[in-house]
Amino acid sequence: MTDFSWHKRLGARDRALFHFAATQHWPAAEAVLPRLSRAANHGALWFAAATAMGATRSPRARPLLDAVPLVRQVKRRPITTSFPSGHAASAAAFVTGVALESREWGAALAPVGFSVAASRVYTGVHYPGDVVAGAALGVGAALAVRGLVPTRTQLPPPGRPHADAPALPAGRDLVVVANRASGTALAKAALVRAELPLAEVVECDPDDLPATLEKAAGRSRVLGVCGGDGTVNLAASVAARLGVPLAVFPGGTLNHFALDLGIKEVQDTCRALASGDAVRVDLGRFRPGPDGADAGYFLNTFSLGVYPELVPVRERWSPRIGSWAAGILGSYEVLRGERPLRADPGGRRPALWLLFAGNCVYQRLGPAPARRFDLADGLLDVRAVRGGRLPGLRLLAAALAGPLHRSPVHTSRRMARLRIPGLALGTSLAYDGEVAAISGELTVDKLPEALTVYRPQVRP
């Protein structure tokens, strides 16, 4: 048996030294060290030091090429200073960033990154110290970015509470409806057929989705859906109303709901179906008046104001230039506008540029709210942007400078119910990427744990 006594002695000595340091009174250190520690967060101190060093010291000349064979020398010798190596910094930053997301890809790219760094010495462009310093800066930059935008492995496991759901080996008693018009739905539907040979997969056009989903839910133990967030929204409404568990296969462009469940690929849902692993999630609801019967539902977000104006622009341009480029174009169109949300005609409330309600609380992942870790918290994540002079551009500037909650035009609240009076006729609203019109009074609330949905078991 291995003797771990040395390890225990080392740990005891370490704790004793910590206790000694904690119980000492060092007046000079107490004024300096805590501030110094905070200054070093995310490598800020070292970046500042490197900038100062670069600004104050004499530039370092490139190595002499006398000893480097002509055949190994680069054709165009750089005229910039030698220290540090930019090639080594970019290679180290890229490989480190990839490795933080995928160890396998990181291991595959590490030899390439090392070779790029080594080539700078081999060709006589840099001294070895330049390459080492550049690589250190690259690794530090990647780790600093990771502190601002965590990787998926750093996020807590999604979904709770656990729900009882039938295990369906090979997809028996499962009917999956795939939307032909959704992103990659048809390709993903083919994967579903291969992974779940006993499942029934039905492909349909968008206009036939409501009726097809109703029929599928009526003849299956579990309703499956393959498409984007709008398609999943329709399926969730049907499944919740009929009390049927839902299996989501991501087949859209963004797949927000699936990602918040921990589902990235078709195989994730297949694994959950085989083991019967599922959770209960909340369903957001909006309806006219305090007790309106004609309700709509949302799994992700509901919004009023400029975002509903963005959606038609994005949908119009997506087939031509792609979803991401179309989203940027739509954002430009609404960010330059100053059109306030016309609500409460009496003028008792300030004009709004955007009103957003998330189904459950969104957590910050970088400068803006992006992910949900609990899909059954019973809360609406309500955020508003006040109108005024170019509020969109002011909000964008605040997002680039730091967390959105610091912006003077942005406010946020967490609540279970929201009443919005006095909406003007023809006011547009958006929910899970879909757009509709509303007027008068609107109530937004929650149906807690209304939907059972399959979610893959979190792997240790």
N, C-alpha and C positions, 0 to 999 in steps of 0.2 A: 504494500500500500504506500502511496506517495506521502511523504512527510511535508505537511503544510505549516509546520511550526514557525519556520522562518517568515512565512507570509503573515502569520498572526503577530509575530514580534514587530515586523515592519509596520503593520497597521496600527499597533499600539503606540509605537514611537511617533507615527504620523499624527495620531490623535493627541498625544501629549504635546507635541510642538504646536499644534493648532490651539490647544487650551492655553499654552504659554503666551502665544501671540494675542489671543483674544482677551486675556486678563491684564495685559500691559497697558499703561497709560502713556501714550506718545503724543503730546500736544502738537508738535510740529507735523507729525504724520497725519493726524486727524483732520488737519486743514487742507491736506494735499492729496493723500492717497485715494479717498473716495471719489474725488473729482477726476483724478487721473484714470481710475477704473472706468468711470462712465465715459470719459473721452475716448477710451479704446474700444467701445462697443462697435461691432461690425467693422473693425479695422480702420475706423475713421482717423485715429491718432497716427497710424502708420502711413496712411495715404497722405495726410497733411505733412508728415515728416519727409516723405519721399518727394513731395512737391517742393518743399522748402530746400531740400538738398539739391534738387535739380536746378532750382532757381539761383542758388548762391554759389555752387562750386563751378570750377572750370570744366568745360565739356571734355569728355574723355575721347581721345582720338582712336580711330580704328587700328587694329593690329597691322604691323608691317607684314608684307606678303613675301619676304625674301625666302622663307622656308616652305612656302606652300606651292606645290607644283602648279604650273600654269593651267593644266587640264582641269584642276579642281576649283579654280577661281571663278566667281560669278562674273558674268559679262559686264554688268553695270554695278559698280561698287557704290554702296550707299554713301551719301554725303552727310548724313545725320551723325550725332554722337554715338559712341559705341555702347554706352551703359544706360539702361539695361536693354536686353534683347526683346524687341517687340514680337518677333516671331515666336520666341519661347513663351512669352507671356500669353499670347493669344492661343497657342497650342495647349498650354497647361490649363487655361481657363475653360476652353471648350471641352477637353477630355474630363476635367474635374466635374463640370456641370453635367455632362452625360452620365458619368459614373454615379453621381448622386441620385439620378433617376433610374438608371439601369446598370447594375454591376457587370452584366454580361457585355453590353455594348461598351462600357468603360474599359473593360479588360481588352476587348478587341481593338479599341482605338489607342490604348496606351502606347503600344510599340510605335505607332505612326507618329503620335505626338512627341515621343522621346526622340525619334529619328529626325523629325523636323528641328528640334532644339539642337541635337548633336550636329546636324548639318551646318549650322551657323558657325561652329568652331572648325569643322572639317574644311569648309570653303574659305576660311580665313577672314570672315566678316566680323566675328566677335571673339572676345576672350572667354574662357570658360566661366569666369566670374560673372560676366554679363548675362550669360545664359541661365546660370543658377538664380541670379537676382530676378530676371524676367519671369522664370518659371514660378518663383515664390510669389511674385506680384500677381500672376495669373491665378494661382491656387487661392490666394487671399481674396481676390475679386470674386471668384466663383462662390466661396464660402460666405462672403458678405452678402451677395445676392440671395443665397439660400436663406440667410437670416431674415431678409425682407419678404421673400416669396418661398415658403417652405415647399419641399417636395412632397409627393403623395405619401411616401413612407413616414413622414413626420405627422401626418394628419391623424386624428383619432378615428377609430372605426365608426362607420356610418350606421344609422338605423337603430331604432329601439321603439317600443318594446317588442319582444319576440312574440310571434303569433303562430298558432297551430295551422298548418297547411298540409295538404296531401303530398306525399312523395310520388312523383310520376316518372319512374324509370323509362328511359327511351321515349318519353313524351306521351305515354298512353293517356287518353281522355283529355288531351290538350288541343285546343284549336287556336291557331295563331293567324291573326289578320295583319297583312302587310300592305302598306300604302304605296302604290306604284309611283306616286309623285314625290315621295320622301327620299332625300339624299341617296343613301346607299341601301335602301330597304330591300330592293330586289336581290342584290348580292348577299345581303345578310339573311334573307329568307332561304336562299339556297344552302347557306351554312346550317340553318335551323333544320332543314330537311335531312342533311347529312348527319348532324349530331343527334337528332331526335326522330328516328325513322318511323315511330308509331304516332307522331303528332300529325294533325291535319293542318296544312298551311294554305290559306286562302289569300290570293292577291286581288286587290280591288282598286278602283279609281277613287279620288277624294270625295266625289259626290255620293258614292255608294257606301262610304265608311259607316255612317250612323246605323243604317239598316243591317249592314253586314256584321257589325259588332254585336248588335242585339241578337241576331240569329246565332252567332258563334257562342255567345254567353249562354244561350238557352239550351245548347246541346253539348256542353262541355263541363267538366269539373273545374277547370281552370281556363281563364281567358288569356290568351297571349296576344301581344301587339308588337309589330315591328315598324318603326317609323320615327319621326322627330317628335319634339315636345308637343306640338299641336295635335298630332295623331294619338300620342299617349294620353293627352288630356281627355279626348273623346272616350277612349277605352276606359280610363279611370272613372269617368262619370257613370258609364254603363255598369262597370264592375261593382262600384260602391252601391249603386241603387239596387242591383240584383243580389248583392251579397256573395259575389264570386271572387275568388282570389285572382290577382293579376300578375302576369309574367311579362316583364319588359325586355325587349331585345332592341338595343340601340341601333337605329337605322337612319337617323337624321344627321344634320350638320353639327349641332352643338350638344344635344343629348344631356341637358342640364340635370334633369331628374334622375336619369340612369346613373350619371357620374356621382351624384350625391348619395345614391344607394350603394356605391362601390362597384357598379357594373360598367366595365369598359368594353368588353367583348361579348359576343354571343355565348362563348363557352362559360362565362361567369354565371349567366342565367341558367344554362343547362346544368351546371354543378349545383345551383340552388334548388332546381326542380328535382334532381335526383335524390337530394337529402331532405327535401321538405323544409328548407330553411327560409323563413319569411318573417316580416315585421309588419306592424300596424303603423300607418302614417296618417297625418292630418290632411284634410282637403279644404282648401280655401273656397269661399263662396261670396258672390256679389249678387245683389238683388235690388230691384226698385222699391223704395219705401222701407219702413222698418219690418214689415211682414210680407213682402212681395213673394208671390208663389213662383214667378217666372225667373228662376235663379240660374246663374252661370257658375262654373267652378274653375279653379286654377290649382295646379300642382306646384308651380314655381312662383310666378309673379303676376301682379295686377298693377296697372298704371293708368294714369290720366295725364293729359298735358302733351308734351312734345314727343314722347316716345311713340304713341300711336301714329304720329305723323311720319316717324322714321320707318315704320314697318312697311308701308306701301312702296316707299322709295327702294328699300332693300329688296323686296320681293320683285319689283319691276326690273332691277338691274342684276339680280343674282344669276339668272340664266346666261347673261352676256359676259359678266366680268368675275363671277364667283361670289360666294356669300360674304367672305371677309372684306373684299374690296367694296362690295355693295353696302355693307354695314358702315364702312368708313365714309362712303359718299353720303349715306343717309345722315350720319352723325354731323357731317359738315353742314348739311342743309338745315338741321334743326339748331345746331350750336350758334349759327349766325343770326338766328331769329330772336325776337323779343315778344312773342305772342303769349300773353298770360292765359292760364286756365280760367275760363269764364264760369265761376261758381259763386253762389251767395250774392245774387244781384243787388241786395241791399247794401253791400259794401262794408259789412261789419267785419269781414276777414280780409287779410292782405292777399293780393293777387299771387297765384302760384304759377311757376313755370313747369313743374313736374311734381306729381304725387305718385309714390311707389309704395306698394304693399307686398311684402314677401310672405309666402306660406312657410312659416317658421323663421327663426332668426338666422340671418346671413352673417358669417364671420368674415373678417378682413383677411384677404390673401394677397398681399401687396397693398397698393394705395386704396383700392376700392373693395366693397363687399363682394364676395365671389362664391363662397361655399357654405353649405349647411351641414352641420355635424349631427343635428337632432331633428328628425322629420316628424316628431310627435310632441312638440313642446307646448302646443295649445296657444301659440302667440302669432300675431301678425307683426312683421318687421316693417314699420311705417316710416318712410323717409320723404321729405318734402324739400323742394328747392324754390325759394321765393323769387318772384318776378323782379323786374327792375332793369337796369342798364346792362345788357349782354350777360345775363346770369349764367348762361351755358358756358361761355368762355371763362367766366370767373370760376365756375365750378371745375372746369377742366384744368385751369392753372392751379387750383388748390389740390386737385388729385395728383398732379405731377410733383407738387411740392411736398406732399405728405398725406396722411389719412384724411378722407373726406369729412370726417366729423369736425375737423378744425376749420372748415370753410364757414365764413359768416353768413352765406346764403343757404346753407344746408342744415336741416334739423332732422332729428330722428326720435321715434318713440316705439315702444313695444307694448302692444295691447291685444285684447281678444276680439274687440269689435270697434268698427269705425263707421261713423255716420257722416255723409257728405251731402249737404243740402244745396239747393239752388243751381243745379247744373243746367247750363243753357241747352236749348234744343239742338240736337245734332252733335253733341259733344262725343268725341271718339275715346274709346277705352281699349286697352290692349291686355290680353291675358294669355300667357304661354305662347306668345308669338302670333296670336290671332287678334283681329280687330273687329269691334262692334260699335254701335252708336247707342247713346243713352241720354236721358234728360230728366230733370226734376231731382228728386231725392234718391240717394243711393246708399245702401248699407253693405259693408264688407265685414264678414265674420268668418268663423271657422266651424268645421265639422270634425271634432277631435277623434283621431284614430278611426276614421270612417272607412279606410281602405286597407286591405291586406295585400301585400306585394312581396314577391320573392326577392331575396337578397342573398348573395353568396356569403358563406361562412368566412369570417375574417381569418386569414392564415397568420400564424405567429411569425 
